């Protein structure tokens, strides 16, 4: 009888989960204030919240370069609050709703700068969240300090929290280790700021002043969600979270009160294509990392998941997966480990062994590494 009750309970829970998902506005951007928008969502209905709330920068005037030109910084009304008290009230309100809609095993991510992250961290702890890590995103190409009055602000902080000290939470440790060429992923992440073709423009200017790089969201979602999980972004902006979620086979919901940002985000996400099933599978292998992890090329788009790579004689054609591993038929491994196994060799330098094709030219994947290094030089 006990077994029958357990089976029935599991079936009921699964049915409830399906019902909740069906009731959610999957793939939609909710209009208006994020607190009110989140109140329309059912309790315990989302798997992950990624939030980039207003930083409350308190700039106190224009910021100019030495040549007199004005820096395109955050001066928008949505980042302005009358006082720290007003900002704290707003923070407590949206975090309260985020906690309500998160499942018991869900995760919360918040990104911010020194202007706001300590205030946010204290409030989320007061509400019962349990901080698992503070991640330092070190920008490989930060904006300089033009006035020369302080250290250059070269990083932002991400707080990753569970629903409580004893809460179970999703962490894809093996995928993170593989993404980092089999070294444990550390809490300091070196990634470039959003620039180049990835930076969305409108009439020649930035569409959004704080657009985050897709590589950052790629790592967050690959680390703490699974295929089919629902990711909520209460401050959706131009839709980086939605674009990466769609690519990785996750469901998404956004909240955004600015009409312009909603329009830009929807057009952006519509163009995004989800990866196929085999590319979304993840694993961990055993080889140590070179100076640049192959996974860094994947998450930054230099070699996209699903790309076919092959040895120079094309004896083996493998496919790149989302965590930087390769799959050949039923064999999986890192660029080094799989190459070694296929050759039956004691070792393999995957950077020179594997090749890919670009506009009809065949190049070793090390060529992509060199492009990455050039783009991320300090």
C-alpha positions as CSV (number, residue, x, y, z in Angstrom):
1,X,0.0,0.0,0.0
2,X,2.8,2.4,0.8
3,X,4.3,1.9,-2.6
4,X,0.9,2.6,-4.3
5,X,0.5,5.8,-2.2
6,X,4.0,7.0,-3.2
7,X,3.3,6.3,-6.9
8,X,0.0,8.1,-6.7
9,X,1.6,11.1,-4.9
10,X,4.3,11.4,-7.6
11,X,1.8,11.2,-10.3
12,X,-0.3,13.9,-8.6
13,X,2.7,16.2,-8.3
14,X,3.7,15.7,-11.9
15,X,0.1,16.5,-13.0
16,X,0.2,19.6,-10.8
17,X,3.5,20.7,-12.3
18,X,2.1,20.4,-15.8
19,X,-1.0,22.3,-14.9
20,X,1.1,25.2,-13.4
21,X,3.3,25.3,-16.5
22,X,0.2,25.5,-18.7
23,X,-1.1,28.4,-16.7
24,X,2.1,30.4,-17.1
25,X,2.6,33.1,-19.8
26,X,5.5,31.2,-21.4
27,X,7.5,33.1,-24.0
28,X,5.7,36.4,-23.1
29,X,6.9,39.8,-21.8
30,X,4.5,41.1,-19.2
31,X,3.8,44.8,-19.4
32,X,4.0,47.2,-16.6
33,X,5.6,47.3,-13.1
34,X,7.5,44.1,-12.4
35,X,6.0,43.7,-9.0
36,X,2.4,43.8,-10.3
37,X,3.3,41.6,-13.2
38,X,4.8,38.9,-11.0
39,X,1.7,39.0,-8.8
40,X,-0.2,37.5,-11.8
41,X,2.0,34.4,-11.7
42,X,1.1,31.3,-9.6
43,X,2.9,30.4,-6.4
44,X,6.0,28.1,-6.8
45,X,5.8,28.1,-10.6
46,X,9.2,29.0,-11.9
47,X,12.6,27.3,-11.6
48,X,14.9,30.2,-11.8
49,X,14.8,34.0,-11.5
50,X,17.6,36.1,-13.1
51,X,17.3,39.7,-12.1
52,X,19.3,42.8,-13.1
53,X,17.4,45.4,-11.1
54,X,18.1,49.1,-11.4
55,X,21.5,49.9,-10.0
56,X,20.5,53.3,-8.5
57,X,23.8,54.7,-9.8
58,X,23.5,58.2,-8.2
59,X,25.7,59.6,-10.9
60,X,25.1,63.2,-9.9
61,X,25.6,64.8,-13.4
62,X,27.1,64.0,-16.8
63,X,30.2,61.9,-17.2
64,X,32.7,63.2,-19.8
65,X,35.8,61.8,-21.5
66,X,39.0,63.8,-21.5
67,X,38.2,65.0,-25.0
68,X,35.0,66.5,-23.7
69,X,32.6,64.0,-25.3
70,X,29.9,62.6,-23.1
71,X,29.9,59.0,-21.9
72,X,26.7,57.1,-22.8
73,X,26.0,56.0,-19.2
74,X,22.8,55.1,-17.4
75,X,20.8,58.3,-16.9
76,X,17.3,56.8,-17.6
77,X,14.4,57.5,-15.3
78,X,14.0,53.8,-14.4
79,X,17.4,53.9,-12.6
80,X,16.5,57.0,-10.4
81,X,15.1,56.7,-6.9
82,X,14.4,59.6,-4.4
83,X,16.4,57.9,-1.6
84,X,18.0,54.7,-0.4
85,X,14.9,54.1,1.6
86,X,12.7,54.2,-1.6
87,X,15.2,51.8,-3.3
88,X,15.1,49.4,-0.4
89,X,11.3,49.4,-0.4
90,X,11.3,48.6,-4.1
91,X,13.9,45.9,-3.7
92,X,12.0,44.2,-0.9
93,X,8.8,44.3,-2.9
94,X,10.2,42.6,-6.0
95,X,12.3,40.1,-4.1
96,X,9.2,39.1,-2.1
97,X,7.3,38.3,-5.3
98,X,10.3,36.5,-6.7
99,X,10.4,34.3,-3.6
100,X,6.7,33.5,-3.9
101,X,6.8,32.4,-7.5
102,X,10.1,30.3,-7.1
103,X,9.8,26.6,-6.6
104,X,11.3,25.2,-3.3
105,X,14.3,23.9,-5.3
106,X,14.5,27.1,-7.4
107,X,17.4,29.5,-7.7
108,X,17.7,33.3,-7.6
109,X,20.4,35.3,-9.4
110,X,20.8,39.0,-9.0
111,X,23.5,41.1,-10.7
112,X,24.6,44.5,-9.5
113,X,27.4,46.9,-8.8
114,X,28.8,48.4,-5.6
115,X,26.0,51.0,-5.8
116,X,23.2,48.5,-5.0
117,X,24.4,44.8,-4.5
118,X,25.1,45.1,-0.8
119,X,21.6,46.5,-0.1
120,X,20.0,43.8,-2.3
121,X,22.1,41.1,-0.6
122,X,21.0,42.1,2.9
123,X,17.3,42.3,2.0
124,X,17.3,38.9,0.2
125,X,18.9,37.4,3.3
126,X,16.2,39.0,5.5
127,X,13.6,37.4,3.3
128,X,15.0,33.9,3.8
129,X,17.1,33.4,0.7
130,X,20.4,31.6,1.3
131,X,23.4,32.9,-0.6
132,X,25.3,30.1,-2.3
133,X,28.0,32.1,-4.1
134,X,28.9,35.7,-4.9
135,X,30.3,35.6,-8.4
136,X,32.7,38.3,-9.6
137,X,32.2,39.0,-13.3
138,X,35.6,40.6,-14.2
139,X,35.2,42.5,-17.4
140,X,38.1,41.9,-19.8
141,X,37.5,45.2,-21.5
142,X,35.9,47.6,-18.9
143,X,35.2,51.3,-19.4
144,X,38.1,53.4,-18.0
145,X,37.8,55.8,-15.1
146,X,37.9,59.0,-17.1
147,X,38.3,61.4,-14.2
148,X,41.2,59.5,-12.7
149,X,39.8,59.9,-9.2
150,X,39.1,56.2,-8.4
151,X,40.1,52.7,-9.4
152,X,38.6,51.6,-12.7
153,X,35.4,49.7,-12.1
154,X,36.2,46.5,-13.8
155,X,33.7,44.0,-12.3
156,X,30.1,43.5,-11.3
157,X,28.8,41.0,-8.7
158,X,26.3,38.3,-9.1
159,X,24.6,36.7,-6.1
160,X,23.3,33.2,-6.5
161,X,20.9,32.1,-3.8
162,X,18.6,29.2,-2.9
163,X,15.3,29.3,-1.1
164,X,16.9,28.5,2.2
165,X,19.9,27.0,4.0
166,X,18.6,23.4,3.6
167,X,16.9,23.8,0.2
168,X,17.8,21.5,-2.6
169,X,18.8,23.4,-5.7
170,X,20.0,22.7,-9.3
171,X,23.7,22.9,-9.9
172,X,25.2,21.2,-13.0
173,X,28.7,20.8,-11.6
174,X,29.8,18.4,-14.3
175,X,28.7,20.7,-17.1
176,X,30.5,23.7,-15.5
177,X,33.7,21.6,-15.1
178,X,33.6,20.5,-18.7
179,X,32.9,24.1,-19.9
180,X,36.1,25.0,-18.2
181,X,38.1,22.2,-19.8
182,X,37.8,20.0,-16.7
183,X,38.9,22.4,-14.1
184,X,36.4,23.3,-11.4
185,X,34.6,26.5,-12.4
186,X,35.6,29.3,-10.1
187,X,33.6,32.2,-8.7
188,X,35.6,34.8,-10.7
189,X,34.4,34.9,-14.3
190,X,36.4,36.8,-16.9
191,X,34.1,37.7,-19.8
192,X,34.1,40.7,-22.1
193,X,31.3,43.3,-21.9
194,X,28.7,43.4,-24.6
195,X,30.1,44.9,-27.7
196,X,30.5,44.5,-31.5
197,X,27.7,42.8,-33.4
198,X,26.0,41.5,-30.2
199,X,25.4,45.1,-29.0
200,X,21.9,46.1,-30.1
201,X,21.6,49.5,-31.7
202,X,18.8,51.9,-32.5
203,X,19.4,54.9,-34.8
204,X,23.2,54.4,-34.2
205,X,23.0,54.4,-30.4
206,X,22.9,51.7,-27.8
207,X,19.4,50.2,-27.6
208,X,20.0,49.7,-23.9
209,X,22.8,51.2,-21.7
210,X,23.4,48.0,-19.6
211,X,22.9,45.2,-22.1
212,X,24.6,42.1,-20.7
213,X,26.7,39.7,-22.8
214,X,25.0,36.5,-23.8
215,X,28.0,34.5,-22.5
216,X,27.2,35.6,-19.0
217,X,23.6,34.3,-19.2
218,X,24.7,31.2,-21.0
219,X,26.9,30.3,-18.1
220,X,24.2,31.1,-15.5
221,X,21.5,29.1,-17.2
222,X,23.7,26.1,-18.1
223,X,24.9,26.0,-14.5
224,X,21.6,26.1,-12.6
225,X,18.7,25.1,-14.9
226,X,17.8,22.1,-17.0
227,X,16.1,21.8,-20.4
228,X,12.5,22.7,-20.1
229,X,12.9,24.8,-16.9
230,X,11.1,28.1,-16.6
231,X,13.3,31.2,-16.2
232,X,11.8,34.5,-15.1
233,X,13.5,37.8,-15.7
234,X,11.7,40.6,-13.9
235,X,13.8,43.3,-15.6
236,X,13.8,42.0,-19.1
237,X,15.3,44.9,-21.0
238,X,16.3,43.9,-24.5
239,X,15.8,40.2,-23.8
240,X,19.3,38.7,-23.3
241,X,17.8,36.2,-20.8
242,X,15.0,35.2,-23.2
243,X,17.4,34.8,-26.2
244,X,19.8,32.5,-24.3
245,X,17.0,30.6,-22.7
246,X,15.4,29.8,-26.0
247,X,18.8,28.7,-27.5
248,X,19.4,26.4,-24.5
249,X,15.9,24.8,-24.6
250,X,14.6,26.6,-21.5
251,X,11.3,28.4,-21.2
252,X,11.2,32.1,-20.3
253,X,9.0,34.8,-19.0
254,X,9.9,38.5,-18.9
255,X,8.6,41.6,-17.2
256,X,9.3,45.0,-18.8
257,X,7.5,48.2,-18.6
258,X,9.2,50.1,-21.4
259,X,7.5,49.7,-24.7
260,X,10.7,50.2,-26.7
261,X,12.6,47.5,-24.9
262,X,9.8,45.0,-25.2
263,X,9.7,45.6,-29.0
264,X,13.5,45.2,-29.3
265,X,13.5,42.1,-27.2
266,X,10.6,40.3,-29.1
267,X,12.3,40.9,-32.4
268,X,15.6,39.7,-31.1
269,X,14.2,36.5,-29.6
270,X,12.1,35.7,-32.7
271,X,15.4,35.3,-34.6
272,X,16.9,33.0,-32.1
273,X,17.0,29.3,-32.9
274,X,17.0,26.6,-30.2
275,X,19.8,24.0,-30.2
276,X,19.0,20.4,-31.2
277,X,18.6,17.7,-28.6
278,X,22.1,16.2,-28.9
279,X,23.8,19.5,-28.6
280,X,22.0,20.3,-25.3
281,X,23.3,17.2,-23.6
282,X,26.1,17.8,-21.2
283,X,29.0,15.8,-19.6
284,X,32.3,16.1,-17.9
285,X,35.6,14.6,-19.0
286,X,39.1,14.2,-17.5
287,X,41.7,16.3,-19.2
288,X,43.3,19.4,-17.6
289,X,42.7,22.9,-19.1
290,X,44.9,24.9,-21.4
291,X,45.1,28.7,-20.8
292,X,41.9,29.3,-22.6
293,X,39.0,26.9,-22.0
294,X,37.3,25.6,-25.1
295,X,34.0,26.2,-23.3
296,X,34.8,30.0,-23.4
297,X,34.7,29.9,-27.2
298,X,31.3,28.1,-27.1
299,X,29.6,30.4,-24.6
300,X,30.9,33.5,-26.4
301,X,29.7,32.2,-29.8
302,X,33.1,31.7,-31.6
303,X,32.1,28.0,-32.1
304,X,28.4,27.5,-31.6
305,X,26.8,24.3,-30.2
306,X,26.0,22.1,-33.1
307,X,29.1,23.0,-35.1
308,X,30.8,20.1,-36.8
309,X,34.5,19.6,-36.1
310,X,36.7,17.0,-37.7
311,X,40.3,15.8,-37.9
312,X,42.4,17.0,-40.8
313,X,41.7,13.8,-42.8
314,X,38.0,13.8,-41.9
315,X,38.1,10.4,-40.4
316,X,36.0,11.5,-37.5
317,X,33.3,14.2,-37.6
318,X,32.1,15.3,-34.1
319,X,29.6,17.8,-32.9
320,X,30.1,20.6,-30.4
321,X,27.7,20.5,-27.4
322,X,26.5,23.3,-25.2
323,X,29.0,22.7,-22.4
324,X,32.0,22.5,-24.7
325,X,32.1,18.8,-24.9
326,X,32.1,16.9,-28.2
327,X,30.0,13.9,-29.3
328,X,31.0,11.4,-32.0
329,X,28.4,8.7,-32.5
330,X,28.1,7.4,-28.9
331,X,31.4,8.7,-27.7
332,X,31.7,11.9,-25.8
333,X,34.6,13.9,-24.3
334,X,36.5,17.1,-24.3
335,X,38.4,18.3,-27.4
336,X,41.5,16.6,-26.0
337,X,40.0,13.5,-24.4
338,X,37.8,12.5,-27.4
339,X,40.6,13.1,-29.8
340,X,42.9,10.8,-27.7
341,X,40.3,8.1,-27.5
342,X,39.5,8.1,-31.2
343,X,43.2,7.8,-32.1
344,X,44.0,5.3,-29.4
345,X,46.8,7.7,-28.5
346,X,48.3,8.5,-25.1
347,X,47.4,12.2,-25.5
348,X,46.0,14.7,-27.9
349,X,46.2,18.4,-28.4
350,X,42.6,19.1,-29.3
351,X,43.3,22.7,-30.4
352,X,45.3,21.5,-33.4
353,X,43.7,18.1,-33.9
354,X,40.1,19.3,-34.5
355,X,39.2,21.6,-37.4
356,X,36.1,23.4,-38.6
357,X,35.0,25.1,-41.8
358,X,34.4,28.8,-42.2
359,X,33.1,30.1,-45.5
360,X,34.8,27.1,-47.3
361,X,38.1,27.5,-45.4
362,X,39.2,24.7,-43.1
363,X,40.9,25.9,-39.9
364,X,42.0,24.3,-36.7
365,X,39.8,25.3,-33.7
366,X,42.9,27.0,-32.4
367,X,42.1,29.8,-34.9
368,X,38.9,30.5,-33.0
369,X,40.9,30.6,-29.8
370,X,43.2,33.2,-31.2
371,X,40.3,35.3,-32.3
372,X,38.9,35.1,-28.8
373,X,42.2,36.1,-27.3
374,X,42.4,39.1,-29.6
375,X,38.9,40.2,-28.7
376,X,39.5,39.9,-24.9
377,X,42.9,41.5,-24.6
378,X,43.1,44.0,-21.8
